[in-house]
């Protein structure tokens, strides 16, 4: 119990240590073009969280900010804010999880429970999962054009292929004595699945949820950086500033703010998944 009570304190201490270490490195190196001081990061955060100034007032607003850059200017001209960008990316990730997780779990259950299905599908699955999700974007655009689909389908694909593996092994690794005992007591069909196989495979299936969340965020941001006019990927590349992909006037403070926002969102979703897993698999302990 003492270890559990001390855990939040340890988290706070570790974060404080990380912040202090960053401040020391920034002050020693004196390279604001790569490692901006904490004051610039805080000022950038305030500028990007607040609503953009009215049209035509951007330069006057920048005059009152100590830290400004081309990237901040471009984002504000395009009415891009950090909360809106993070919200859009979060919705894409949630859509990918809502569609991809059931699909991947069903495929994993099918392959894990049926030797014949495994023999036929496993070689195909190995080939499919070797394809990077972002490699699908151009081909999806050939079918569906430039639309939201080429941002969502790679996320669904990444989540589904990630969920298959732990589900497959969770079903395959269920102790044979559980199934034999259940069948000897008359459990068959849906009763065997609902009372024995699924609960036994549950920890592995739910453990895969956390990996799926991480892959969903990576794919979502990558797709947005390549082909999106909104979301955190668009935020990180400065909106339209990199339209030609030849400009590199990025502001490190903006990038760090974006990375920290993504880290916080990913941590929050992982914490929810961790709590859900602990609650649904209490019997394991």
Secondary structure, DSSP 4 states (H G I P E B T S, - for coil): -HHHHHHHHHHHHHHHHHHHHHHHHHHHH--TTTS--HHHHHHHHHHHHSPPPPTT-HHHHHHT-S---HHHHHHHHTT--HHHHHHHHHHHHHHHHHHHHHHHHHHHHHHHH-HHHHHHHHHHHHHHHTS-GGGGHHHHHHHH-SSTHHHHHHHHHHHHHHHHHHHHHHHHTS-HHHHHHHHHTT--HHHHIIIIIHHHHHHHHHHHHHHHHHHHHHHHHHHHHHH-SSHHHHHHTTGGGGTTS------HHHHHHHHHHHHHHHHHHHHHHHHHHHHHTGGG-
